[in-house]
Amino acid sequence: MNQQLITTTLNEMPDKETFNATLWVRYVPLDLGSIIILTGLSSNMGKSITWGIEYYAPAVASKLGLKVEYCHFFIHSPVIIESPELAARLKLPPEFDATYMQVNVSSLMCDDYQRLCADRYTLTEPSLKMASLLEKYLNQPLTKHLGRPGVFYTQDADTLVRKISAYDGKNYYVCGSQGQHQKIKGQLVGFDDE
C-alpha cells in the first residue's frame, strides 16, 4: 500500500513562549516507524533545527499525534549557496544537493523549565538504505547529479573525477567493479562535463 507524503507548516514550536520556531514538516504516518522530515524556514525566529532538535522532534510528533519513539526524524538542509563561485568567496565548501541527517530520539524528559524534550538523541550516519526510503516517499531522487562525472578534492589534496552512481543525503558514491556502491572520499567541487 502506498503511503502519502503529507506536508504542513508548524509554527510556535514547541510553544509560543520558548523557541517559537517555524518549521516545514513532511511526514508519512506509518504504523511503525513514521517518517518525519523537518526543514527550517527563513521565517524561523527560534533556534535552527540542528540546535533545537531535542525540543522540536517531540513537539512535532505531539502536534501530529504520533508517538515519538515510533518516528524516524530527518533534518533537511536545502542548498543555500547555489554557486561554487559564491562558496569560494565565502570560503565555504560548495553545495550541490540538499542534505538529510537522520536523528534518533531515545527517550523523553522535562527540562528544568518543565518543557518536554529528548533526554538523548543521536545523529545517524547516512546510508543508501535510508536514502532509498526517503526517495520513495519524496517521490524523487535526493540528487539530480546521478551519472555525472563529479570532481572531488581529497584530504590529501588530490583531485578525483568519479561518475556519481548514488547519494545518501550527505555522501556521494561510485559504482565499484562488482556493481556495489563505494563511498567517494572527498568534497564534491564541480563537474567534469561542464
N, C-alpha and C positions, 0 to 999 in steps of 0.2 A: 504494500500500500504506500503510495507516495504521500509524503507529508509536505504541507505548505509552509513556506518561509513567511513568517509574519513580521511586519515592520511597524515600529511605533517610535515616537519620541517621548521620552520621560524627562520631566524636569523636577526640580526640588528634590533631588536625590542626595542622600537618603531622606532628608526632610528639609523644610524651609529654613530651619534655624542653624543648620550645620554647614555643609559644603555647598549646598544649593547648585549642584551640577545639572547640566542639561546633556542628556545622552541620547544618541540614536541607537536603538536596540532592534536587532533582528534575531528572531528565535524560531525554533521548531519545537513545539511541545511534544515530547515523546514519553511513553510510559516510564521508561528507564533511560536516563542519560540525555535529557533535553539539551539542545544546543542553543547557547546564548552568545551573540556577538555584540560587543559593546564598542561604540565609536563615539569619541568626544566631539562635540560641535563647537564651532567658533563662538557661539553664544554662551558656552560654559563659563560660569563665573567661579566655579569651585576648583578643587584640585583636579589635575589631569587624572585620567583613568589609571594610569600606571601608579601614581602616588596615592590614589584613594580606593584601589580595588578591594581592599579588605572591608570597606563600607559599601561600595557600590554593588558588589556581587550579591550580598544578602538583600539589599534594598530592592534591586531589580527583580530578583527571584520572588520576593514577597509581593511586590506590586503586580507581578504577572501571575500570582497564585501557584507558583512552582516551588517544590522543595529544593533548597539549595544543595543538599547532598546528592541529588539526582541530576545535577546540571553540569554540563561541560561549558565553561566560560572561555571566551576568546576576546582578547584586546585587539581591536583592529586599528592600525595606524595607517591612514591613507597617505599617498605620496604628497609631500608638502613642497619639496624642492624639485620642480619638474625638469630643470635643465642642468646638465653636468657643468655648464659654464658658471651658473649661479652657485652651485655647490662648491666649485673651486674658489670662487670669490669669497664665499663664506667660510672656507676651509673646513667643509663638511664632506662626508662621503656622498656620492650621488645616489639618488633613489630612482629605481626603475619600476618597482612594484610595491603595492601595499604590503604591510607585514601583519601577520596574525600570530599572536602569542597565546598559548593555552594556559589557563590558570586553574589550578585545582584548589578548592576550598575544603579543608578537612573538618573543621568544627566551628561552631558559633559561640560567642560570648557577648557580654555587655562590657563596654569600656568604663572608665572612671566616671563618665557623664551619663551612664545608662543608655548609650547608643549601641544598637546591635552591630556587631562586626565579626569578621572572621578571626578566630583565635590563631589559626595558622593557615597559610596558603603557600603554594609553590608554583613557580613558573616552570612549565614543562618544555623540554627541548622539542622543537617541531619535528614532525615525522610525515612521511609521504602517506601513511595510512590515514592520519587525521586530516591532511590536506585533501585527500580524495573524498573524505566525508564532507568537509566544508564545500568543496566544489559541487558535490551532489546537491546540497541544499541551497547553495547560492546560484546554482544552475549556470555556472560559468567557471572557466579556469582561473586560478589565482594569479597567473601571469599570461600576458599576451605575447611573450617572447619565446615560446616553445619552438625549437627548430632553428633558432637564430644563433649564429656564431658570436658568443659573448667574449669580450676582452676582460680578463681578470688580472688584478695585481695581487701577488702573494706577499706574505710577510718577509720573504727572502728577497724582495724587490725584483722578482721575476715577472714576466708578462706571459700569460697563457691565453690562447684562443681555444675555446671549447664550445661545441654545439650544445645548447641547453636542451635537455630532454625532460626535466621535471623541476618543480619548485614546491617547497613545503610551507611557504608562508614566511620564510626567512632565508633559506639556503637554496642554491641552485645545484642541479645535478647533471651529470653527463651519463650517457648510456655506455656501460662497460662492454668488454669484448664478448661476454656471455649473456648480454641482454639485461643485466642488473643495473640499477641506478647507483652511481657513486657520487658522493658529495664533492663539489668543486671547492677546493681550499683556496680562497682568495676573494677579493672585493670586486664585484662587477663594476666596471668603469665606463663601458660603452659596448659598441657592436662593430664587428669587422665587415658588415655588409652595407655600411652607410657611405 
